[in-house]
Amino acid sequence: MHPEEITNIAYRKFLREGDYTVFAAWINGECSVVVNSMIYTLEEFYGETPTTDVEQAARDCVAELEQRR
């Protein structure tokens, strides 16, 4: 997935042991979080105990999407 090519997402790209992309998107009517190539529901993502910077990036993306609604 390339976040630059999808319009209904919010994403953050940063360097952390390589190129990292975190984004939130509406998938099947539900907000989901994608970290590189792994897709999570919000419940799954927060249940995985992500690292602080990845969690903050995901929260920022979800908040941005919520504002667009």
GIUR-V771653 format. One record per residue. N is the residue number from 1. SS is DSSP state (alpha for helix, beta for strand, coil for the rest). PSI is psi in whole degrees, -180 to 180 (* if undefined). Layout:
# GIUR-V771653
N;SS;PSI
N;SS;PSI
This chain:
# GIUR-V771653
1;coil;140
2;coil;108
3;alpha;-24
4;alpha;-19
5;alpha;-3
6;coil;132
7;coil;-21
8;coil;48
9;beta;166
10;beta;135
11;beta;160
12;beta;135
13;beta;130
14;beta;164
15;beta;128
16;coil;98
17;coil;45
18;coil;-177
19;beta;129
20;beta;136
21;beta;131
22;beta;129
23;beta;160
24;beta;144
25;beta;154
26;beta;115
27;beta;120
28;coil;40
29;coil;8
30;beta;142
31;beta;127
32;beta;157
33;beta;135
34;beta;129
35;beta;110
36;coil;-106
37;coil;5
38;beta;128
39;beta;131
40;beta;147
41;beta;165
42;alpha;-41
43;alpha;-44
44;alpha;-45
45;alpha;-50
46;alpha;-20
47;alpha;-17
48;coil;-7
49;coil;69
50;coil;162
51;coil;159
52;alpha;-47
53;alpha;-37
54;alpha;-42
55;alpha;-44
56;alpha;-42
57;alpha;-42
58;alpha;-44
59;alpha;-42
60;alpha;-42
61;alpha;-45
62;alpha;-43
63;alpha;-41
64;alpha;-43
65;alpha;-42
66;alpha;-38
67;alpha;-29
68;alpha;-17
69;coil;*
